[in-house]
């Protein structure tokens, strides 16, 4: 084996599809390795489980963007499918690489794969080095004063914020040294990550720019136009005061440290409350991984086992109406249609639609978690599960169950002029503001003038919110009395 091959490192990309602030890549480049960048399509049961259809669309474009970025540095991305141990062993045999680098992942199944793999490679005489950077903290290291793990967000935030600034983001390498020979790569199109007939992701294309460049552009636009006023305006879905960076974070096209440091040194035009609240949203993702690390079944089991006996309703017809945005409550329907059309939903509206599914329809939160996981381009195994349990009242530091969002008043408060609803529920476009969020209360003349026929052009409510709230509270009281 040529001596140069002993200096070859396999750089295993996972959910860190970027060149900037990539500790494993930066270290390999700095230490003079010949770098073999690899992305492995692992079996669905490995790592974080099945990739949702919406995020598969994103992954295709993200891998394509990463490959183009690597080519700009004199490199390329090798694609392989199979169990990580099998693929890496084959690549080591093909290239003579003696070292493997990767950035750590923090979901329990991914940790299990990596732990066993690392032990196997070391036994085979391969050096393995792993790096941090996918979240702001290491879940095993950030602990309460009593030495345990956090169960409440505010103390977690204070502990993380008080632990000092994250390290400065690492610049992308200027050039990468290639291996002597490139192994064969699978063709990205053969993975069939994109929908074909029908192309239900057509609406995604004008909304998103997957890849590291898209992430940097989105961050720059947000800091320039969206961050100012973030604290008070982020709850209004018809306004541009959210970052929409979550899909880029989900596949690691940008690091959370980069987001954190982008809010440093801003002029007096920016309120500290705005960027602090933005940082708190970034840290919620960290908190979710902290919970998942210490409670591996976060997506499938109630954190609070008192909810194990909750009388959930088996109602596939109601579930489908919720999924399709046909509930008869405009703010709920707008959110579910935004999700289907763009692969994303505004965070305030996520809470509203989740509350509606769980507390108006009494459908198990896990049904909502599964639907979001399949339809969100920012699907995240930690944030998705933690957020659904938060709304359900069954999670750590959860909202109390009796906090039941009224879909009418939520719409009136956070979409008062109806920009959001009119965009995604166009059949209500001509409804006056007074009745836009409650068309079922509008006089027949108002409905006629707006061209709305309830039960035909727009559905009647599938439940009465007031009665549904009473039923939900009765079910919850039954838990408390057990």
The 8 nearest C-alpha neighbors of each residue, nearest first, counted from 0:
[[1, 2, 4, 95, 5, 3, 94, 96],
 [2, 0, 3, 4, 5, 95, 179, 6],
 [3, 1, 4, 5, 0, 6, 95, 7],
 [4, 2, 1, 6, 5, 7, 179, 33],
 [3, 5, 7, 6, 2, 95, 1, 96],
 [6, 4, 3, 7, 2, 97, 96, 95],
 [5, 7, 4, 32, 3, 33, 8, 96],
 [6, 8, 33, 96, 4, 5, 32, 34],
 [9, 7, 98, 34, 99, 96, 10, 35],
 [8, 10, 99, 35, 11, 36, 34, 100],
 [11, 9, 36, 100, 35, 37, 8, 99],
 [10, 12, 37, 101, 9, 38, 36, 100],
 [13, 11, 38, 37, 15, 10, 16, 101],
 [12, 14, 15, 38, 11, 16, 39, 102],
 [15, 13, 250, 251, 16, 12, 249, 252],
 [16, 14, 251, 13, 17, 250, 252, 12],
 [15, 17, 252, 251, 14, 250, 65, 12],
 [16, 18, 252, 211, 15, 19, 65, 253],
 [17, 19, 171, 21, 20, 16, 24, 172],
 [20, 18, 171, 170, 21, 17, 169, 168],
 [21, 19, 169, 168, 170, 22, 18, 171],
 [20, 22, 19, 24, 23, 18, 25, 169],
 [21, 23, 25, 24, 26, 20, 130, 132],
 [24, 22, 26, 25, 21, 101, 100, 130],
 [25, 23, 27, 26, 21, 22, 28, 10],
 [24, 26, 22, 28, 27, 23, 21, 29],
 [27, 25, 29, 23, 28, 24, 22, 30],
 [28, 26, 24, 30, 32, 25, 29, 23],
 [27, 29, 25, 31, 26, 30, 32, 24],
 [30, 28, 26, 31, 27, 25, 32, 172],
 [31, 29, 27, 28, 32, 26, 25, 33],
 [30, 32, 28, 29, 27, 33, 176, 6],
 [33, 31, 6, 27, 7, 34, 30, 28],
 [32, 34, 7, 176, 178, 177, 6, 8],
 [35, 33, 8, 177, 32, 7, 176, 178],
 [34, 36, 9, 10, 8, 37, 178, 33],
 [37, 35, 10, 76, 11, 9, 77, 34],
 [38, 36, 77, 11, 76, 12, 78, 10],
 [37, 39, 12, 78, 11, 77, 13, 79],
 [40, 38, 79, 80, 41, 78, 37, 83],
 [39, 41, 80, 79, 81, 38, 42, 78],
 [40, 42, 81, 82, 39, 80, 45, 83],
 [43, 41, 45, 44, 81, 82, 40, 80],
 [44, 42, 49, 48, 45, 41, 50, 46],
 [43, 45, 48, 42, 46, 49, 47, 41],
 [46, 44, 43, 42, 48, 41, 47, 108],
 [109, 45, 47, 108, 48, 44, 112, 106],
 [48, 46, 109, 45, 108, 380, 106, 49],
 [47, 49, 44, 43, 46, 45, 50, 42],
 [50, 48, 43, 51, 44, 47, 42, 45],
 [49, 51, 55, 48, 52, 54, 43, 373],
 [50, 52, 373, 54, 53, 372, 55, 49],
 [51, 53, 55, 373, 54, 374, 50, 56],
 [54, 52, 374, 376, 56, 55, 51, 375],
 [53, 55, 376, 57, 56, 51, 52, 58],
 [54, 56, 58, 52, 192, 57, 53, 51],
 [57, 55, 193, 54, 53, 59, 58, 192],
 [56, 58, 54, 55, 60, 59, 61, 209],
 [59, 57, 61, 55, 60, 56, 62, 54],
 [60, 58, 56, 62, 57, 61, 192, 55],
 [59, 61, 63, 57, 58, 62, 209, 64],
 [60, 62, 210, 58, 64, 209, 63, 59],
 [63, 61, 65, 64, 59, 60, 58, 66],
 [62, 64, 60, 66, 61, 65, 59, 67],
 [63, 65, 61, 67, 210, 62, 66, 60],
 [66, 64, 62, 68, 67, 63, 61, 69],
 [65, 67, 69, 76, 63, 68, 64, 75],
 [66, 68, 70, 64, 65, 69, 63, 71],
 [69, 67, 65, 71, 70, 66, 64, 72],
 [70, 68, 74, 66, 75, 72, 71, 67],
 [71, 69, 74, 73, 67, 75, 72, 68],
 [70, 72, 68, 69, 73, 67, 74, 174],
 [73, 71, 174, 69, 70, 74, 175, 173],
 [74, 72, 70, 71, 175, 174, 69, 177],
 [73, 75, 70, 69, 72, 177, 175, 76],
 [76, 74, 69, 70, 66, 77, 36, 73],
 [75, 77, 66, 36, 37, 78, 69, 38],
 [76, 78, 37, 184, 36, 38, 75, 79],
 [79, 77, 184, 185, 38, 37, 39, 76],
 [78, 80, 39, 185, 40, 184, 38, 77],
 [81, 79, 40, 39, 41, 78, 82, 86],
 [80, 82, 41, 42, 86, 83, 40, 85],
 [83, 81, 41, 85, 84, 42, 86, 80],
 [82, 84, 86, 85, 87, 81, 41, 39],
 [85, 83, 87, 82, 86, 88, 116, 119],
 [86, 84, 88, 82, 83, 87, 89, 81],
 [85, 87, 83, 89, 88, 84, 81, 90],
 [86, 88, 90, 89, 84, 85, 83, 91],
 [87, 89, 91, 85, 86, 90, 84, 92],
 [90, 88, 92, 86, 87, 91, 93, 85],
 [91, 89, 93, 87, 92, 88, 94, 86],
 [90, 92, 96, 88, 95, 94, 89, 93],
 [91, 93, 89, 90, 95, 94, 88, 96],
 [94, 92, 90, 91, 95, 89, 182, 96],
 [95, 93, 91, 96, 92, 90, 4, 180],
 [94, 96, 91, 4, 92, 93, 97, 5],
 [97, 95, 7, 91, 94, 8, 5, 98],
 [96, 98, 125, 5, 126, 95, 7, 8],
 [97, 99, 126, 8, 125, 96, 127, 9],
 [98, 100, 9, 127, 8, 10, 126, 128],
 [101, 99, 128, 10, 129, 23, 127, 11],
 [102, 100, 129, 11, 23, 10, 103, 130],
 [101, 103, 130, 129, 131, 23, 104, 132],
 [102, 104, 130, 131, 129, 101, 105, 133],
 [105, 103, 106, 109, 110, 102, 133, 14],
 [104, 106, 110, 107, 292, 103, 109, 288],
 [105, 107, 109, 108, 110, 292, 104, 291],
 [108, 106, 110, 109, 295, 292, 111, 105],
 [107, 109, 46, 111, 110, 106, 112, 47],
 [46, 110, 108, 112, 106, 111, 107, 113],
 [109, 111, 107, 113, 108, 112, 114, 105],
 [110, 112, 108, 114, 109, 113, 107, 115],
 [113, 111, 109, 110, 115, 114, 116, 108],
 [114, 112, 116, 110, 111, 115, 117, 109],
 [113, 115, 111, 117, 116, 112, 110, 118],
 [116, 114, 118, 112, 117, 113, 119, 111],
 [117, 115, 113, 119, 118, 114, 84, 112],
 [116, 118, 120, 114, 119, 115, 113, 121],
 [117, 119, 115, 121, 116, 120, 122, 114],
 [120, 118, 116, 122, 117, 121, 115, 123],
 [121, 119, 123, 125, 117, 122, 118, 116],
 [120, 122, 125, 124, 123, 118, 119, 126],
 [123, 121, 119, 120, 124, 118, 125, 117],
 [124, 122, 120, 121, 125, 119, 118, 126],
 [123, 125, 121, 122, 120, 126, 97, 119],
 [126, 124, 121, 120, 97, 98, 123, 127],
 [125, 127, 98, 121, 97, 99, 124, 128],
 [128, 126, 99, 98, 100, 125, 117, 129],
 [129, 127, 100, 99, 126, 101, 130, 98],
 [128, 130, 101, 102, 100, 103, 127, 23],
 [129, 131, 102, 103, 23, 22, 101, 132],
 [132, 130, 103, 102, 133, 22, 129, 137],
 [131, 133, 134, 135, 130, 22, 254, 102],
 [132, 134, 131, 254, 135, 251, 255, 104],
 [133, 135, 132, 136, 285, 255, 137, 254],
 [136, 134, 255, 256, 132, 285, 165, 133],
 [135, 137, 134, 138, 141, 285, 159, 140],
 [136, 138, 140, 139, 141, 135, 134, 131],
 [139, 137, 289, 140, 141, 136, 292, 288],
 [138, 140, 137, 141, 142, 292, 289, 148],
 [139, 141, 137, 138, 142, 136, 148, 146],
 [140, 142, 138, 139, 137, 136, 143, 148],
 [143, 141, 148, 146, 147, 140, 144, 149],
 [142, 144, 146, 145, 147, 148, 149, 141],
 [143, 145, 146, 142, 147, 148, 158, 149],
 [144, 146, 143, 147, 142, 148, 149, 141],
 [145, 147, 143, 142, 144, 148, 141, 149],
 [148, 146, 143, 142, 145, 149, 144, 141],
 [149, 147, 142, 143, 150, 146, 141, 293],
 [148, 150, 151, 155, 143, 142, 147, 152],
 [149, 151, 395, 396, 148, 152, 290, 155],
 [152, 150, 396, 149, 153, 154, 395, 155],
 [151, 153, 155, 154, 156, 396, 150, 286],
 [152, 154, 156, 155, 151, 157, 158, 396],
 [155, 153, 157, 156, 152, 158, 151, 149],
 [154, 156, 152, 158, 153, 157, 149, 159],
 [157, 155, 153, 159, 154, 158, 160, 152],
 [158, 156, 154, 160, 155, 159, 161, 153],
 [159, 157, 161, 155, 156, 160, 154, 162],
 [158, 160, 162, 156, 161, 157, 155, 136],
 [159, 161, 157, 162, 158, 156, 163, 164],
 [162, 160, 158, 159, 163, 157, 156, 164],
 [161, 163, 159, 160, 158, 164, 157, 165],
 [164, 162, 161, 160, 165, 159, 166, 158],
 [163, 165, 166, 162, 160, 167, 161, 260],
 [166, 164, 256, 167, 163, 135, 259, 260],
 [167, 165, 168, 164, 256, 169, 163, 260],
 [166, 168, 169, 165, 260, 256, 257, 164],
 [169, 167, 20, 257, 166, 256, 170, 19],
 [168, 170, 20, 19, 167, 171, 21, 22],
 [171, 169, 19, 20, 168, 172, 18, 25],
 [170, 172, 19, 18, 173, 169, 20, 25],
 [171, 173, 174, 25, 170, 28, 175, 18],
 [174, 172, 72, 171, 175, 170, 71, 28],
 [175, 173, 72, 172, 73, 176, 28, 71],
 [176, 174, 72, 73, 177, 28, 74, 34],
 [175, 177, 33, 34, 174, 32, 178, 73],
 [176, 178, 33, 34, 74, 175, 179, 35],
 [179, 177, 33, 180, 34, 35, 7, 181],
 [180, 178, 177, 181, 4, 3, 33, 94],
 [181, 179, 178, 182, 94, 177, 93, 4],
 [180, 182, 178, 183, 179, 94, 35, 177],
 [183, 181, 180, 184, 93, 94, 90, 77],
 [182, 184, 181, 185, 77, 78, 79, 90],
 [185, 183, 77, 78, 79, 186, 182, 76],
 [184, 186, 78, 79, 187, 183, 77, 189],
 [187, 185, 189, 188, 184, 78, 190, 79],
 [186, 188, 189, 190, 185, 59, 78, 191],
 [189, 187, 190, 186, 191, 192, 59, 193],
 [190, 188, 191, 187, 186, 185, 192, 193],
 [189, 191, 188, 192, 187, 186, 193, 185],
 [192, 190, 189, 193, 188, 194, 187, 59],
 [191, 193, 55, 190, 56, 59, 194, 188],
 [192, 194, 56, 191, 195, 55, 59, 198],
 [195, 193, 198, 196, 192, 199, 197, 200],
 [196, 194, 198, 197, 193, 199, 191, 200],
 [197, 195, 198, 194, 199, 193, 200, 201],
 [196, 198, 195, 199, 194, 200, 201, 193],
 [199, 197, 195, 194, 196, 200, 201, 193],
 [198, 200, 201, 197, 194, 202, 340, 196],
 [201, 199, 203, 198, 202, 194, 340, 204],
 [200, 202, 203, 199, 198, 204, 340, 205],
 [203, 201, 340, 200, 204, 341, 205, 206],
 [204, 202, 341, 206, 200, 201, 205, 207],
 [203, 205, 206, 202, 207, 201, 200, 208],
 [206, 204, 203, 207, 202, 201, 208, 341],
 [207, 205, 203, 204, 341, 202, 208, 342],
 [206, 208, 204, 205, 209, 203, 213, 341],
 [207, 209, 213, 210, 206, 204, 214, 212],
 [210, 208, 61, 213, 60, 207, 57, 211],
 [211, 209, 61, 213, 64, 212, 252, 214],
 [210, 212, 252, 214, 213, 17, 215, 253],
 [213, 211, 215, 214, 210, 216, 209, 208],
 [212, 214, 208, 216, 210, 211, 215, 209],
 [213, 215, 211, 217, 212, 216, 247, 253],
 [216, 214, 218, 212, 217, 213, 219, 211],
 [215, 217, 213, 219, 214, 218, 212, 220],
 [216, 218, 214, 220, 215, 219, 213, 221],
 [219, 217, 221, 215, 216, 220, 214, 222],
 [220, 218, 216, 222, 221, 217, 215, 223],
 [221, 219, 223, 217, 218, 222, 224, 216],
 [220, 222, 225, 218, 224, 223, 242, 219],
 [223, 221, 226, 219, 220, 224, 225, 218],
 [222, 224, 220, 221, 219, 225, 226, 227],
 [225, 223, 221, 222, 220, 226, 227, 240],
 [226, 224, 240, 221, 227, 239, 222, 223],
 [227, 225, 229, 222, 221, 228, 224, 240],
 [226, 228, 229, 269, 225, 273, 224, 270],
 [227, 229, 230, 232, 231, 226, 273, 240],
 [228, 230, 226, 233, 273, 232, 240, 227],
 [231, 229, 273, 228, 232, 276, 233, 272],
 [230, 232, 229, 228, 233, 234, 273, 235],
 [233, 231, 229, 234, 235, 228, 230, 240],
 [232, 234, 240, 229, 235, 241, 231, 230],
 [235, 233, 232, 347, 236, 413, 231, 346],
 [234, 236, 413, 237, 233, 232, 238, 414],
 [237, 235, 238, 345, 419, 234, 414, 413],
 [236, 238, 419, 418, 235, 414, 239, 417],
 [237, 239, 236, 235, 240, 232, 233, 241],
 [240, 238, 241, 225, 237, 236, 224, 233],
 [241, 239, 225, 233, 229, 238, 232, 226],
 [242, 240, 233, 239, 243, 225, 229, 221],
 [241, 243, 244, 221, 240, 218, 225, 217],
 [244, 242, 245, 241, 246, 217, 247, 221],
 [245, 243, 242, 247, 246, 248, 214, 217],
 [244, 246, 248, 247, 377, 243, 249, 242],
 [247, 377, 245, 249, 248, 376, 244, 250],
 [246, 248, 252, 244, 245, 249, 250, 214],
 [249, 247, 251, 245, 246, 250, 253, 252],
 [248, 250, 246, 377, 247, 251, 379, 245],
 [251, 249, 14, 248, 247, 252, 15, 16],
 [250, 252, 15, 248, 14, 253, 16, 249],
 [253, 251, 211, 17, 16, 247, 250, 210],
 [252, 254, 251, 248, 247, 214, 211, 17],
 [253, 255, 257, 256, 251, 133, 248, 20],
 [254, 256, 258, 257, 134, 259, 135, 253],
 [257, 255, 259, 254, 258, 165, 260, 168],
 [256, 258, 254, 260, 255, 259, 168, 261],
 [259, 257, 255, 261, 256, 260, 254, 262],
 [260, 258, 256, 257, 261, 262, 255, 278],
 [259, 261, 263, 262, 257, 258, 256, 167],
 [260, 262, 258, 259, 263, 257, 222, 218],
 [263, 261, 260, 259, 274, 265, 264, 258],
 [264, 262, 260, 261, 265, 259, 274, 266],
 [263, 265, 266, 262, 261, 260, 267, 269],
 [266, 264, 263, 262, 269, 267, 268, 261],
 [267, 265, 268, 269, 264, 270, 263, 262],
 [266, 268, 269, 265, 270, 271, 264, 227],
 [267, 269, 266, 270, 227, 265, 271, 228],
 [270, 268, 267, 227, 266, 271, 265, 273],
 [271, 269, 272, 273, 268, 227, 267, 274],
 [270, 272, 273, 274, 275, 269, 276, 267],
 [273, 271, 275, 270, 274, 276, 230, 229],
 [274, 272, 230, 229, 270, 271, 276, 275],
 [273, 275, 277, 276, 271, 272, 262, 278],
 [274, 276, 278, 272, 277, 273, 271, 279],
 [277, 275, 279, 278, 274, 273, 230, 272],
 [276, 278, 274, 280, 279, 275, 273, 281],
 [277, 279, 281, 275, 276, 280, 274, 282],
 [278, 280, 276, 282, 277, 281, 275, 283],
 [279, 281, 283, 277, 278, 282, 276, 284],
 [282, 280, 278, 279, 283, 284, 277, 255],
 [281, 283, 285, 279, 284, 280, 278, 286],
 [284, 282, 286, 280, 285, 281, 287, 279],
 [283, 285, 287, 282, 286, 382, 281, 288],
 [286, 284, 282, 288, 283, 287, 134, 289],
 [285, 287, 289, 283, 288, 284, 282, 290],
 [286, 288, 284, 381, 290, 382, 289, 285],
 [289, 287, 291, 285, 381, 290, 286, 292],
 [288, 290, 286, 138, 292, 287, 291, 285],
 [291, 289, 287, 288, 293, 292, 294, 286],
 [292, 290, 294, 288, 295, 293, 289, 297],
 [291, 293, 289, 290, 294, 288, 295, 107],
 [292, 294, 290, 291, 295, 289, 148, 138],
 [295, 293, 291, 296, 292, 290, 297, 302],
 [296, 294, 291, 297, 107, 292, 293, 106],
 [297, 295, 299, 298, 300, 294, 291, 301],
 [296, 298, 295, 299, 300, 294, 291, 384],
 [299, 297, 384, 296, 300, 365, 380, 368],
 [298, 300, 296, 297, 365, 301, 384, 295],
 [301, 299, 296, 297, 298, 302, 304, 307],
 [300, 302, 303, 304, 393, 306, 394, 307],
 [301, 303, 394, 393, 304, 300, 395, 297],
 [304, 302, 393, 301, 305, 394, 306, 395],
 [303, 305, 306, 307, 301, 302, 393, 300],
 [304, 306, 303, 307, 308, 478, 309, 393],
 [307, 305, 309, 304, 308, 303, 393, 301],
 [306, 308, 304, 305, 309, 301, 303, 300],
 [309, 307, 306, 310, 305, 478, 304, 311],
 [308, 310, 306, 307, 311, 478, 474, 475],
 [311, 309, 308, 312, 474, 361, 307, 306],
 [312, 310, 362, 361, 363, 309, 313, 357],
 [311, 313, 362, 361, 314, 310, 363, 360],
 [314, 312, 315, 311, 362, 363, 361, 318],
 [313, 315, 317, 316, 312, 318, 362, 360],
 [316, 314, 318, 317, 319, 313, 320, 362],
 [317, 315, 319, 318, 314, 320, 321, 313],
 [318, 316, 320, 319, 314, 315, 321, 360],
 [319, 317, 315, 321, 316, 320, 322, 314],
 [318, 320, 322, 316, 321, 317, 315, 323],
 [319, 321, 325, 317, 323, 322, 318, 326],
 [322, 320, 318, 324, 319, 323, 326, 325],
 [321, 323, 319, 320, 324, 318, 335, 325],
 [324, 322, 320, 321, 325, 319, 335, 336],
 [325, 323, 332, 335, 321, 336, 322, 326],
 [324, 326, 320, 323, 327, 332, 321, 458],
 [327, 325, 328, 461, 460, 321, 320, 324],
 [328, 326, 460, 459, 458, 325, 329, 461],
 [327, 329, 326, 331, 330, 332, 460, 406],
 [330, 328, 332, 331, 436, 333, 327, 420],
 [329, 331, 333, 410, 332, 328, 420, 334],
 [332, 330, 352, 334, 329, 333, 328, 335],
 [331, 333, 324, 329, 335, 334, 330, 325],
 [334, 332, 423, 330, 336, 420, 331, 335],
 [335, 333, 337, 331, 332, 336, 348, 344],
 [334, 336, 324, 338, 332, 337, 333, 322],
 [337, 335, 339, 333, 338, 334, 324, 340],
 [338, 336, 334, 340, 335, 339, 341, 344],
 [337, 339, 342, 343, 335, 344, 336, 341],
 [340, 338, 336, 337, 342, 341, 335, 374],
 [339, 341, 337, 202, 338, 336, 342, 203],
 [340, 342, 203, 343, 338, 202, 337, 339],
 [343, 341, 375, 338, 376, 339, 374, 340],
 [344, 342, 338, 341, 375, 376, 337, 345],
 [343, 345, 338, 337, 334, 346, 349, 348],
 [344, 346, 348, 347, 236, 349, 343, 334],
 [345, 347, 349, 348, 344, 350, 234, 236],
 [348, 346, 350, 349, 234, 345, 351, 236],
 [347, 349, 351, 350, 346, 345, 334, 352],
 [350, 348, 346, 352, 347, 351, 353, 345],
 [349, 351, 353, 348, 347, 352, 354, 346],
 [350, 352, 348, 354, 349, 353, 404, 355],
 [351, 353, 355, 331, 349, 354, 350, 348],
 [354, 352, 350, 356, 355, 351, 349, 357],
 [353, 355, 351, 357, 352, 358, 356, 350],
 [354, 356, 359, 352, 353, 358, 357, 351],
 [357, 355, 360, 353, 354, 362, 359, 358],
 [358, 356, 361, 362, 354, 355, 364, 360],
 [357, 359, 361, 355, 354, 360, 471, 356],
 [360, 358, 355, 467, 361, 356, 357, 468],
 [359, 361, 356, 362, 358, 357, 355, 467],
 [362, 360, 357, 358, 311, 312, 359, 356],
 [363, 361, 357, 312, 360, 311, 356, 364],
 [362, 364, 365, 311, 366, 357, 361, 312],
 [365, 363, 367, 366, 357, 387, 368, 362],
 [364, 366, 368, 367, 363, 369, 299, 298],
 [367, 365, 369, 364, 368, 363, 370, 362],
 [366, 368, 370, 364, 365, 369, 371, 353],
 [367, 369, 365, 371, 366, 370, 372, 364],
 [368, 370, 372, 366, 367, 371, 365, 373],
 [371, 369, 367, 373, 372, 368, 374, 366],
 [372, 370, 374, 368, 373, 375, 369, 367],
 [373, 371, 369, 378, 370, 51, 374, 375],
 [372, 374, 51, 370, 371, 52, 375, 53],
 [373, 375, 53, 371, 372, 342, 370, 52],
 [376, 374, 342, 378, 377, 371, 343, 53],
 [375, 377, 54, 53, 342, 246, 378, 343],
 [376, 378, 246, 375, 249, 245, 379, 54],
 [379, 377, 375, 372, 376, 383, 380, 249],
 [378, 380, 382, 383, 381, 249, 377, 372],
 [381, 379, 383, 382, 384, 47, 378, 298],
 [380, 382, 287, 288, 384, 379, 383, 291],
 [383, 381, 385, 287, 379, 384, 284, 386],
 [382, 384, 386, 379, 381, 385, 380, 387],
 [383, 385, 298, 387, 386, 381, 382, 297],
 [386, 384, 382, 388, 387, 383, 287, 381],
 [385, 387, 389, 383, 388, 384, 382, 390],
 [388, 386, 390, 384, 389, 385, 391, 364],
 [387, 389, 394, 391, 385, 393, 386, 390],
 [390, 388, 397, 386, 394, 387, 392, 391],
 [389, 391, 387, 392, 388, 398, 354, 386],
 [392, 390, 388, 393, 389, 387, 400, 357],
 [391, 393, 400, 397, 399, 398, 389, 390],
 [392, 394, 303, 388, 391, 301, 302, 306],
 [395, 393, 388, 302, 389, 397, 392, 303],
 [394, 396, 397, 150, 151, 302, 389, 393],
 [397, 395, 151, 150, 394, 152, 398, 389],
 [398, 396, 389, 392, 394, 395, 399, 393],
 [397, 399, 392, 389, 390, 400, 402, 396],
 [400, 398, 392, 401, 402, 397, 391, 390],
 [399, 401, 392, 402, 391, 398, 403, 475],
 [400, 402, 399, 403, 472, 475, 398, 471],
 [403, 401, 400, 399, 404, 398, 390, 354],
 [404, 402, 401, 354, 405, 358, 400, 468],
 [405, 403, 406, 351, 354, 402, 409, 355],
 [404, 406, 407, 408, 409, 403, 464, 351],
 [407, 405, 409, 408, 404, 410, 330, 328],
 [408, 406, 410, 409, 405, 436, 437, 411],
 [407, 409, 411, 410, 405, 406, 412, 436],
 [410, 408, 406, 412, 407, 411, 405, 413],
 [411, 409, 414, 407, 408, 413, 412, 330],
 [410, 412, 415, 408, 409, 414, 413, 407],
 [411, 413, 409, 410, 415, 414, 408, 235],
 [412, 414, 235, 410, 415, 411, 409, 234],
 [413, 415, 417, 410, 411, 416, 412, 235],
 [414, 416, 411, 417, 412, 413, 410, 432],
 [417, 415, 414, 418, 432, 411, 419, 237],
 [416, 418, 414, 420, 419, 415, 421, 432],
 [419, 417, 421, 237, 420, 416, 422, 414],
 [420, 418, 237, 422, 417, 421, 236, 414],
 [419, 421, 417, 333, 422, 423, 424, 418],
 [422, 420, 428, 425, 424, 418, 419, 423],
 [421, 423, 419, 420, 425, 424, 418, 428],
 [422, 424, 333, 420, 421, 425, 336, 337],
 [425, 423, 421, 420, 426, 333, 422, 427],
 [424, 426, 428, 421, 427, 423, 422, 420],
 [425, 427, 424, 428, 456, 457, 451, 429],
 [428, 426, 425, 430, 429, 424, 421, 451],
 [429, 427, 421, 425, 426, 430, 424, 449],
 [428, 430, 449, 427, 431, 450, 426, 448],
 [429, 431, 449, 427, 435, 428, 432, 434],
 [432, 430, 433, 434, 435, 429, 449, 445],
 [431, 433, 435, 434, 416, 430, 417, 415],
 [434, 432, 431, 435, 436, 437, 430, 441],
 [435, 433, 437, 438, 432, 436, 431, 441],
 [434, 436, 432, 430, 437, 438, 431, 433],
 [435, 437, 407, 434, 329, 410, 438, 411],
 [438, 436, 434, 439, 435, 440, 407, 328],
 [439, 437, 434, 441, 440, 435, 436, 446],
 [438, 440, 437, 441, 459, 453, 460, 434],
 [441, 439, 438, 437, 442, 434, 443, 436],
 [440, 442, 438, 439, 434, 445, 446, 443],
 [443, 441, 445, 444, 446, 440, 439, 438],
 [442, 444, 446, 445, 447, 441, 448, 452],
 [443, 445, 447, 446, 442, 448, 441, 449],
 [446, 444, 448, 442, 447, 443, 441, 449],
 [447, 445, 451, 443, 449, 444, 448, 450],
 [446, 448, 450, 444, 449, 445, 451, 443],
 [447, 449, 445, 450, 446, 444, 451, 429],
 [450, 448, 429, 446, 430, 447, 451, 445],
 [449, 451, 447, 448, 446, 452, 429, 426],
 [452, 450, 446, 449, 447, 456, 453, 457],
 [453, 451, 456, 455, 454, 457, 450, 446],
 [454, 452, 457, 455, 458, 459, 456, 451],
 [453, 455, 458, 459, 457, 452, 456, 327],
 [454, 456, 452, 453, 457, 458, 451, 459],
 [455, 457, 452, 451, 453, 454, 426, 458],
 [458, 456, 453, 455, 454, 452, 459, 451],
 [459, 457, 454, 327, 453, 325, 460, 455],
 [458, 460, 327, 454, 453, 461, 439, 457],
 [461, 459, 327, 462, 326, 328, 458, 463],
 [460, 462, 326, 459, 327, 463, 317, 458],
 [463, 461, 460, 464, 467, 359, 360, 466],
 [462, 464, 466, 465, 467, 460, 461, 359],
 [463, 465, 467, 466, 462, 468, 359, 405],
 [466, 464, 468, 467, 463, 469, 405, 462],
 [465, 467, 469, 468, 463, 464, 470, 462],
 [468, 466, 464, 359, 470, 469, 465, 463],
 [467, 469, 471, 465, 466, 470, 464, 359],
 [468, 470, 472, 466, 467, 471, 473, 465],
 [471, 469, 467, 473, 468, 472, 474, 466],
 [472, 470, 468, 474, 473, 469, 358, 467],
 [471, 473, 475, 469, 474, 470, 476, 468],
 [472, 474, 476, 470, 475, 471, 469, 477],
 [475, 473, 471, 477, 472, 476, 470, 478],
 [474, 476, 472, 478, 477, 473, 471, 479],
 [477, 475, 479, 473, 478, 474, 472, 480],
 [476, 478, 474, 475, 480, 479, 473, 481],
 [479, 477, 475, 476, 481, 480, 309, 474],
 [478, 480, 476, 477, 481, 475, 305, 474],
 [479, 481, 477, 478, 476, 475, 474, 473],
 [480, 478, 479, 477, 476, 305, 308, 475]]
